[in-house]
Amino acid sequence: MPTLIRNISVPRSLLADPDRFGGQIEGDLQRGDLLISEDRVIGMTGTPPAEARVADGKGRILLPGLVEPHLHLDKAFTLPRLPDVGGDLLAAIRAQEADKKNWTDDDLRARAGRALAELVSAGVVHARTHVDWGNGADPTATPRAWGVLAELAQDWADRIRLELSCLPDIDAFAEPATAARIAADVGRVGGTLGAWCLNHPRRASGFAAAFDLAASRGFALDFHVDEGQGAELDGLETLAAAALRSGFEGPVLCGHAVSLTNLAGDRLARLTEDLARARISLCALPTTNLYLQSRGAGTPDRRGITRLAEAAARGVTPCLGTDNVQDAFYPLGRHDPLLTLATAVPALHLDPPFGAHLPLITHLAARATGVEAGFVDRARPAHLFLAEAVSLPELVSAQPARRPLFQGPGAVA
Ligand SMILES: [Zn+2]
């Protein structure tokens, strides 16, 4: 039976076709009475059929399922037992490495399960988690967390799509036998081929091999690149060159790219144009970058966040990721893209009206990860969420409860 929800608001930026959706424009919202059939969102136009159920939206905001492109569920919530947190990226890697002896199946399940519960209550329908590679002495071995998280992804599949991305260092792909082993693990779980690169000596051949593997196996790619501010870092240039040489059609997502803050003028323009031509999307990760970058003796004087605006202006698809939550890399946080957006507002100078930035955690994040999601008028009704807010400043500031529109406690209909 169709449902008419009176007095509801939809951010205009989250409509694929706002001019055909109907309703009244109020700032960056579209308000009106919304008609939804069993399987699709019809819009705020036309006369509702006589048999339609009627509900009251009370002016609240309707959202599509959110998309979270960059997480680390294997590390989440380890903070309480880490004895030595603080310092830069390499200090965080060491602190986290020392904790891995505690990563039993039960421990991983409990922590990642808590993260998944947070994602579901935040209205996230698609999330990608990276998984640290290696087991103890062998940095190229399949980690225990890979299997545990793959099982959890299946357990939660009716509530959220959780995608796994492997995270060895980029040199691992320069070894054909190692690369083939990792690709087999990724293929087994329908995952994404990923790696991290921070001045690794075999980065050029590693990136080239990753593109070859992705093209032949149909994988998406996702790299942590240049999570640092050293002037010598050239991972992003190396990645762009490998992508352009390969002709790979994507999706390719690049996280961090902190080194872009070192560039300006022609060099910045050239590199961001190359990223756009190579169809490499860019994910800014404000929490972890603000916490770990610009570490020195005193107060930080650089932000360490990639040049998202300049890249987007050249045609690169931008998005935001939550990254680490309550671990050695970031000691605070919650798995909620709206909280990440709220952090990005001062970090990246995302000025109001906020409707302009919601795509960073919805359809742009979906495009960057190669999935279809993020528009209200294209969503399945089961993937629509009602937020307890009547304006976008309230939505982003308070990150209020979000409930599925059509099921569970508090649902409208
Ligand atoms: Zn990360």
Residues whose N, C-alpha, C, O or C-beta is under 5 A from the ligand:
A	BS01	ZN	D323
